[in-house]
Amino acid sequence: MLLFDIEKLSVWEFLQNTKEPIIMYGTGNGADKVFEVFNELNIKVTGVTASDGFVRDRYFHNFKVTPISEYLEKYEKFTVVVTFGSSRPEVIEGIKNLGKKQTVLVPAVPVIENEIFDRKFLTENEEKLNEAYLLLADEKSKEVFKNYVNFQFSGKLNYLFNMESGISDAFNNYLKLGENESFIDIGAYRGDTVEQFLHYTNKEYKNILALEPDKKTFNKLALNCKDLKNFEAINGAVTNTLGTVEFTNAAGRQSTIGSGVEIPAFTLDKLSEKFTPTYIKIDAEGAEIDILNGGENLIRAHKPKIKIATYHKNRDIFEIPILLKKFNSNYKIYMCHHPYIPAWDTDFYCV
C-alpha cells in the first residue's frame, strides 16, 4: 500500500470507460506512443487537433488535423488528450483555459522506452515508490513526489500545476552555488545550462566541463561558450563504461545511446581526473542511472551537488534516489518540477 493517497482510476482506465468523444491534441512522437497504447487497450479516438500554426492541411493516423475551435462548436463536452510537450507560458495557459471547459488529460508515456505508468506499474513498484518517498529531505519535496505520481498515474492537470516551482527556488534554496564551483554539465545542449550556471555563480567559478553527444548541437555549444575561461567542451557521451558507444544524432529528445554513429564514452569517475567537480548536472535522455553507476567512486568520496532529470524513464522516480543514497547516505535529496506540460523538467536536487 502506498504511503499517500492515489487517484482511483489511471488515465488509461478513465479513457477506456469515458462516453465523451476523445480528441488527440498533438501529432508528434508522443502522440504516436499514445496511439500505440490506445490500440492495445481498444481506446477509440474521435479526432485529432493541434496548436495554431501546426494544423495545416494534413492527416495524422488517418485523422484530418482539425482546429480545436471546430470541436468546440461540434461537441458540448469532449475529452482532450494532450500528447505534446511545451514550457511556453502561452501554450500552458491555453491548455489551462481549455481545461476549464473540457476534460483535459495528459497520458504519461515515457520519453525513453515504452513502460507506461499504469496500475500494473504502480502495483509492482509500490515498495520502491514508498522507499524513494521516505528518502526525500523535506515535506515540500514529498508533496511534489505525491503530485508527480498522481499526475503520471491519472493524467490530471491539477497535480501537475500543484507541484510547479521556479528554477530560482531550487538554485537559491537547495543548490546554493558559490563562486568557487567546478562544474560538469552532462547533456549540455547548446550551452543553456552553462549559462544558467554562470547566472547563479555571478560568472565566478573554477572550472566548467561540458559534454554533448550530438555533433551539430555540440558545435553550437562550442561556439556559444568559446569565450569562457577555464572551459572545455567534449563531443561525447557519459555512461558506465569507457571507450565508445553508438549514438543517434537526432538533435533532441530522440537522441539516445544504442544505435547510430560511434562517439567517445566516458565515466564520471574518469572525467573527475581532470578536476573534482563540486556540481554536476545530468540530463541525458534516459542514461541517468548508467551515469551515476559510472561515478560511484566520485559520489562516495566527494558528494558533489547533483541536479538530475527524473522524467525520461518512469522508474527513475525511485531508482535515482535509492541509488544515490546507496552510494552516499549523507545526501539530502529534494524534488522540484518546473513549468512544463507534461511533467518534463522534473529534477532531483541532491546536496
Buried (B, 14 or more C-beta within 10 A) or exposed (E): EBEBEBBEBBBBBBBBEBEBBBBBBBBBBBBBBBBEBBEEEEBEBBBBBBBEEEBEEEEBBEBEBBEBEEBBEEBEEBBBBBBBBBEEEEBBEBBEEBBEEBBBBBBBBBBBEEEBBBEEBBEEBBEBBBBBBEBBBBEBBBBBBBBBBBBBBBBBBEBBBBBBBEBEEBBEBBBEBEEEBBBBBBBBBBBEBBEBBBEBBEEEBBBBBBBBBBEEBBBBBBEBBEEBEEBBBBBBBBBBEEEEBBBBBEEEBEBBBEEBEEBBBBBBBBBBEBBBBBBBBBBBBBBBBBBBBBBBBBBEEEBBBBBBBBBBBBBBBBBBBEBBBEBBEEBEBBBBBBBBBBBBBBBBBBB
